[in-house]
Amino acid sequence: MARERVLEVGYEAGGFDLFAELDGGVPARFFFASGGRSPFGEEFDLPREDHGPHSWEEVLETELDRNEWLRLHPCFIHPAIVPRVRATMDRAPERVESSWRSQVEQAEQEAAAATKRYVLLGADGKQYESAAKGALGGNAKHRIYGKLECGSARSAIKRWGEAYTRHRVFFADEATAIAAGFRPCGDCMRKQHAAWKKTRSGGQG
């Protein structure tokens, strides 16, 4: 099983790295490496010492806590280890430097964004989950689609609230909206709306 670097901590005279064997994205066994060149300068270049394998609890007891790691500078935190770092920080908040909090919070936000799912409407008129946000919005009651920033839709949401938003749907692209039987908004998609009206009138006018 390949090892990945999951944590890097720096200090003036060097730094230490933590590697882990990831099993399905979850850290299994840990390997600790200390010494090496300082991330803050090149005047120190200490020999590296590798230790392991360890459990997370063993790493804390034998290496990290002994080195007061939460008072040092976090250079890198792998998303897979963020929950363990967060739990350790919460147990001893008085020992935690602000740089740890900012990095962990940023990693948590990125992880939440990466796992967020959006509900879109497909060409068959059925809803499905997508990792990508919809490119267009629509109203299922009136069978209209338009831009996400459509002024008419925003006004309707402000005026009618949940009575309007419960009919709100989203599409991956315009072709999907058309295939699902929706027509373009006459406010935010005037060119497409004019073309749609022309097809409805048989090309006359």
Rosetta blueprint (number, residue, H / E / L):
1 M L
2 A L
3 R E
4 E E
5 R E
6 V E
7 L E
8 E E
9 V E
10 G E
11 Y E
12 E L
13 A L
14 G E
15 G E
16 F E
17 D E
18 L E
19 F E
20 A E
21 E E
22 L E
23 D E
24 G L
25 G L
26 V E
27 P E
28 A E
29 R E
30 F E
31 F E
32 F E
33 A E
34 S E
35 G E
36 G E
37 R E
38 S L
39 P L
40 F L
41 G L
42 E L
43 E L
44 F L
45 D E
46 L E
47 P E
48 R E
49 E E
50 D E
51 H E
52 G E
53 P E
54 H E
55 S L
56 W H
57 E H
58 E H
59 V H
60 L H
61 E H
62 T H
63 E H
64 L H
65 D L
66 R L
67 N L
68 E L
69 W H
70 L H
71 R H
72 L L
73 H E
74 P E
75 C E
76 F E
77 I E
78 H L
79 P H
80 A H
81 I H
82 V H
83 P H
84 R H
85 V H
86 R H
87 A H
88 T H
89 M H
90 D H
91 R H
92 A L
93 P H
94 E H
95 R H
96 V L
97 E L
98 S H
99 S H
100 W H
101 R H
102 S H
103 Q H
104 V H
105 E H
106 Q H
107 A H
108 E H
109 Q H
110 E H
111 A H
112 A H
113 A H
114 A H
115 T H
116 K L
117 R L
118 Y E
119 V E
120 L E
121 L E
122 G L
123 A L
124 D L
125 G L
126 K L
127 Q E
128 Y E
129 E E
130 S E
131 A L
132 A L
133 K L
134 G L
135 A L
136 L E
137 G E
138 G E
139 N E
140 A L
141 K L
142 H L
143 R L
144 I E
145 Y E
146 G E
147 K E
148 L L
149 E L
150 C L
151 G H
152 S H
153 A H
154 R H
155 S H
156 A H
157 I H
158 K H
159 R H
160 W H
161 G L
162 E H
163 A H
164 Y H
165 T H
166 R L
167 H L
168 R E
169 V E
170 F E
171 F E
172 A L
173 D L
174 E H
175 A H
176 T H
177 A H
178 I H
179 A H
180 A L
181 G L
182 F L
183 R E
184 P E
185 C L
186 G L
187 D L
188 C L
189 M L
190 R H
191 K H
192 Q H
193 H H
194 A H
195 A H
196 W H
197 K H
198 K H
199 T H
200 R H
201 S L
202 G L
203 G L
204 Q L
205 G L
